[in-house]
Amino acid sequence: NTHSTMGRMHSRGKGISKSCLPYKKTPPSWLKQVTPQSVIDQICKLAKKGLTPSQIGNVLRDSHGIGQVNTITGSKILRILKANGLAPEIPEDMYYLIKKAVAIRKHTAKNTKDKDASFRLILIESRIHRLARYYRRTKQVAPTWKYSGATAAAVVA
């Protein structure tokens, strides 16, 4: 059985390993006393502290035993945050790509001979542009939003 998969965008990997969600869509037995409203309140409280949606998910999983918010509340963390007006202004994956690009740009300013870093910066910025195009199309960022390496440090500061 030869399973051909599409390779990664900017690396050599062709891995197909991934985690999968439980088959049952009902909350697990240890969460019988947890109400959807209490989970939503907890999510909003963590978001006000400045945590990202994935960090909120990690806290709920590790500290409160809530593996999937969706099974309890019926909607995902980011949708809950959007409904309460607490969603981040730029999507999380793009935020972290921009943060990485800013770090590499800062590094290449000091280490001008590091050609590999400047090449990786080009790859990261092309990923940012591709993601920005998608987010503009799906109206998750403003239609005029544009990534610029010069002003990127202010976005992630």
N, C-alpha and C positions, 0 to 999 in steps of 0.2 A: 504494500500500500504506500505509494509515493504521494505524499501530501505536499503540494507546492503552495507556498505562501508568498505574499508580496513582501519585499525587503523593507527595512527601515528607511526613513527619508535620508538621514545624514550619517548613517553608520552601516556596518556590515551585517548586523543581526537579521535573522529571519525567524526568530522565535515565535512559537504559537502558545506558549504557556501563559495561563491567566487564571485568576480566581473566578469562581462562579457563585451566583447567589443561591440560597436555599430554595428548594422546590416549593415548599409551603409558603403561602403568602400571608398566613396568619401570624400574629405576634407569638414569640416563644412562651412557654409555660411560666417562666420566672418574671414575665412582665404583665401578669394579669391585673395587678393593682395600679399600673401606670396609666394615666389618662392622657389622651392626645393633647389636651390643653396644657397640661403640666410640661410636656415635652416641648411644645411650641414656646412656652414662657422661658424654659431653660435655654433653648436655641437663641431666642432674642437677647437674653441676659448675656450669653457668651459672645454674641455678635457685637453688643454694645461695649464689651471689654476690648474689642478689636481683633477677634479671631476670625480667620477665613472659614468658608464653609467646610473645607476638608479638615481643618483643625477642630472645628466644632464636632464633626463626625467622629474624629479620633477620641475626643474627650468623652463624648456620649458612649462610645464603644468601650473604652478602657475603664472609665470611672463609674459608669451607670449601667453597664450591661445591655445597652441598646445597640444591637448590631445594625439594624436597618430602621431608620426613622420612618421610611415609607410604609412599613408594615403597621406601624402604630397610628401615624397621623394621616396616611393616605396621600401625602405629598412629600416631595424631597426637600432637603435643607435649603437649597438655593431658592426654591419656589416659596417656601415659608418666609425667607428673608425678604424676597421681592414683595410679597403680600403685606409685610409689615414695614416696608420702606427702608430696610437695612442692608440691601444687597450692595456689594462693592461696585464702584463706578466703572471699573474695567474688569472683565472676567479674570478669574484667578490664574488660569493657565497662561494667559498673556502677561499678567502682572509678573509672574515668576520668570518668564522669558526675558522681559524688559529688565528685571532686576539682574539677571545673569549677564545680559548685554552691557549694562552699566558697569558691573564689576570688571568685565573683560576690557571695556574701554578705558577704565581707570588703570588697569594693569598695563595695557599697551602704551599708555601715556608715559609711564615710567620706564617700561622695557620695550623700547622701540624696535629692537632686533628680534623680538619674539614673533617670528612669522607664523608659527602654528596658531598662536592665540588670535592674531589678526585674521587668519583664515577662518577659524571657528567663529569669530565675531560676525563675519560675512554670512556664515551658515545660520547662525542664531537670528540675525536680523532678517534674513530671507524668510525664516519661519514666522517671525513676528509680522512681516508684511502679508504673508499668506493667511495667517490667522486673522489679521485686521480686516482683510478683504472679506473673509467669511463672516466676521462679526458685524461688519457694515451691512452686508447683504441680509443677515438675519435680524438686523436692527437691535443688536445688543450693545453697540456703541454708536455714538453720533455719526451720521452719514458724512460729516466733514472731518472725523477723527483721523489723524495721520501720525504715524510713528516718526519721530525725528531723534537721531542719536544725540543731538546737542541738548534737547530739552527733556530727554528721557529721565535724567537724574531727578528732575523735579516731580515726575509722575510717581516714582517709587519711593520718594523721600518720606 
